[in-house]
Amino acid sequence: MTITVCAFYKFVAIDDAVGLRSRLLGVCQQYGIMGTILLAAEGINATVSGRDCELAALLATLREDARFADLDCKQSICDAHPFQRLKVKIKPEIVSFNGKGNVPLAASGTYVMPDAWNALIQDPSVDVIDARNAYEVAIGSFPRALDPKTHTFGEFPAFAKRALDPDRHTKVAMFCTGGIRCEKASAHLIELGFREVYQLQGGILKYLETVPPEQSLWQGECFVFDDRVALEHGGRPGRSMRCLACGNPMRHEAKHEAGNAAQLCANCRTP
C-alpha cells in the first residue's frame, strides 16, 4: 500500500479551536488518517499520513473554511504509515518559540522559492542560517550554513542575541524543515533590526521535493519527526536511524554493532 505524508501549516487567527478540533478529529478518524494536527490561536500545523483519497477528504474539509482555502502542503511517499497514532491537540503555539503565541504574518522574512534558493545562498554577502536544532543539522544541511547549536527552537532568540548583529549580518537567509520555524525566527530577527531577511519557501521538504538532485546543494538527509527518521531527494525515506539510547538521529554509516546489534550514536558510545 502506498501512503502519502502531507505536511502543512498556516498562521491565521483561530478563535474556535475546540470546534475545529472536533471536526478535524472526526474526519481523520473516519478515514483512518494518522499523524499530528496542532491548533492554536495563531493557526494550524500538521503532518499527517494516509492514502491520497483519505487525505483529499481532510484537505477538502479544511479548504471549505475560508481561512484555509489557500492551504499548501508538502508531500512525500512511503510504504506504510510513519505515525503510530493520531493526535489532534490545542496548544498555546503551533510551534513553540516564546510562549506568547505571536503571529508573524507580515512581519516574517521574504520568501524565496526553491528554484531561486541556490543562487541566494551562493552569494558570499549572504549569511546562511539553519534554524533547526543541532541533532537535525548533524545529518544534513546546506553548505556554509551556520548551526545555532540549539537543543530546542525556544533557544533561538538567545542564539540570535549572542551570535548575530544587524550591522554585520546585513543579508540573512534562513531555512528549516517545512518553513514554519523560519516564520517566527525571521520575524524575530526583523524585530531586532535586521533589514534583509530571507526564508526558504516550503522549507527543506519543498526543496527536496522540487529541485532535481543534479541541481541540488543539499548535503545529507533531512530529519523528520516520524518513523521514517529522515528524507532524501524526491521525499524518499533516507538511511538515517535513531540512536536507541538517546533517540537522536544518526547517519547510517555511524551504526555501531553491539552484542545485541544496538544502534548507538557517537555520544552514547562514549564511556
ROVOTOR-564829 format. One record per residue (C-alpha): residue in three letters; y, x, z. Coordinates in steps of 0.001 Angstrom, whole numbers, plus 500000, padded with zeros to 6 digits. Last residue first. Example, Ala and Ser with C-alpha at 12.3 -4.5 7.8 and 13.67 -1.06 7.14 Angstrom:
<atoms>
SER498940513670507140/ALA495500512300507800/
</atoms>
This chain:
<atoms>
PRO505876532265528087/THR507324531498524662/ARG505057529112522741/CYS507321526170523641/ASN510362527852522157/ALA508503528895518986/CYS507332525349518299/LEU503884524149519297/GLN501311522307517239/ALA498078522229519211/ALA494905523135517331/ASN492917522554520541/GLY492409526244521236/ALA495878527000519926/GLU496866527139516284/HIS500612527537515992/LYS502383525900513078/ALA505524527755512004/GLU504655527365508306/HIS505014523600508677/ARG508571523896509918/MET509238522469513342/PRO510706519201514524/ASN511420518663518226/GLY508917516664520273/CYS508972519046523253/ALA505259519809523777/LEU503530518418520699/CYS506088520058518429/ARG506837517613515649/MET505908518293512044/SER507564519499508858/ARG505711519053505569/GLY508109516675503837/PRO507806512970503100/ARG509277512135499675/GLY512860510843499506/GLY513285512222495990/HIS513904515675497393/GLU512448516396500828/LEU512012514248503901/ALA511283514983507565/VAL509435513640510643/ARG507499510987508669/ASP506768509212511958/ASP510389508213512474/PHE513803509664513303/VAL514377511625510105/PHE514769515402509710/CYS515878516589506283/GLU513898519430504708/GLY514667522991503628/GLN517706524131501654/TRP519933521620499878/LEU521919523105497000/SER520388520712494480/GLN520717520998490713/GLU517047521752489994/PRO516000519234492638/PRO517855516403490851/VAL520607514771492985/THR520026511052493643/GLU517618510532496539/LEU518181513937498150/TYR521941513328498150/LYS521512509736499374/LEU519426510938502312/ILE521763513866503032/GLY524625511499503750/GLY525423508256501962/GLN528843509549500902/LEU529186513174502018/GLN532325513479504145/TYR535721515034503531/VAL538506515902505977/GLU541845517191504752/ARG544618516876507350/PHE543030517808510660/GLY545378516570513392/LEU543041515809516288/GLU542881512134515312/ILE541729513264511861/LEU538974515286513515/HIS537814512234515485/ALA537755510052512369/SER535629512717510678/ALA533144512725513562/LYS533010508941513746/GLU532283508291510085/CYS530328511553509855/ARG527767510152512295/ILE527140507220509952/GLY526555509179506769/GLY522780508978506403/THR521575512326507728/CYS524849514151508350/PHE527608515779506296/MET531076517194506790/ALA533561518949504511/VAL536660520399506197/LYS539802521655504489/THR542611523161506594/HIS540357524901509086/ARG542864527437510364/ASP545780525187511365/PRO543502522248512179/ASP541524524461514601/LEU537787524067515183/ALA535450525830517603/ARG536135524647521172/LYS537815521295520649/ALA535465520394517805/PHE532421521440519832/ALA533568519350522805/PRO534080516355520500/PHE530565516869519037/GLU528714516716522370/GLY528169512942522067/PHE526053513633518991/THR523341515029521231/HIS521808518506521572/THR524724520207519818/LYS524517523593518139/PRO527686522920516075/ASP525870524448513047/LEU528395525575510447/ALA527233525000506877/ARG527477528010504567/PRO524405526844502617/PHE523366523205503133/SER520849522296505838/GLY517161522251506739/ILE514554522677509479/ALA516765524100512243/VAL519693521788511450/GLU517766518865512914/TYR516967520678516192/ALA520610521773516407/ASN522033518260516224/ARG523766516791513193/ALA527381517047512031/ASP526694519975509692/ILE530128521404508977/VAL531342523023505750/ASP534711524815505839/VAL536386524577502420/SER538562527363501021/PRO535493529093499557/ASP534832526083497269/GLN531036525905496984/ILE531009522944499390/LEU533220520873497109/ALA531483521682493821/ASN528103520787495267/TRP529312517451496683/ALA530515515926493416/ASP527152514399492399/PRO526558513269495977/MET529776511217496086/VAL532568512477498324/TYR534138510040500771/THR537495510972502291/GLY537415511031506092/SER537496508207508626/ALA540631506482509911/ALA540396503554507502/LEU537226502232509205/PRO536543504372512314/VAL535552501594514792/ASN535701502740518422/GLY532759501704520572/LYS534133503367523695/GLY531016505196524825/ASN532156508435523225/PHE529685509111520444/SER526555506958520423/VAL525810505465517015/ILE525735501673516808/GLU527845501604519976/PRO527748499455523159/LYS524238498315522131/ILE522509495092521076/LYS518919495686520017/VAL516478494700517275/LYS513328496805517718/LEU510194496512515578/ARG507101498631516160/GLN505148501772515288/PHE507506502996512602/PRO506613505123509560/HIS504918502094507955/ALA502398503388505446/ASP502187505170502095/CYS505826506257501835/ILE508883505522499701/SER512586506160500207/GLN515679504002500138/LYS519329504320501090/CYS521104501010501607/ASP524474499534500682/LEU525888496400502294/ASP528567494829500106/ALA527978491253501302/PHE527628492381504917/ARG530703490759506480/ALA530453487856504043/ASP527103486837505563/GLU524699485912502772/ARG524326489675502420/LEU522403489883505693/THR519851487230504816/ALA519431488705501333/LEU518860492135502883/LEU516096490762505102/ALA514417488888502251/ALA514644491910499957/LEU512997493992502696/GLU509942491752502531/CYS509790491775498724/ASP510056495567498645/ARG507246496039501164/GLY508318497039504641/SER510346499563506578/VAL513526499521508626/THR516358501899509454/ALA519385500121510833/ASN522996500417511988/ILE525298497397512393/GLY528935496999513404/GLU531676497814515955/ALA530905495008518435/ALA527377496350518495/LEU524087495785516683/LEU521182498199516277/ILE518243497498513969/THR515100499578514391/GLY511850499776512473/MET509154497374511259/ILE509236494377508932/GLY506311491962509190/TYR507920489268507082/GLN508361486551509709/GLN509011489055512481/CYS511810490685510498/VAL513377487330509607/GLY513263486092513215/LEU514666489333514615/LEU517524489157512120/ARG518445485611513132/SER518190486259516888/ARG520199489474516636/LEU522930487666514731/GLY523163485022517479/VAL523478487623520220/ALA525826489841518203/ASP528337487096517513/ASP531606489044517809/ILE530821491630515159/ALA533737493621513719/VAL532626495826510838/PHE531308499374510596/LYS528345499202508265/TYR524932500801508338/PHE521880501158506130/ALA518439502759505931/CYS515575501229503921/VAL512038502595504026/THR509797501244501287/ILE506048500928501819/THR503450501289499088/MET500000500000500000/
</atoms>
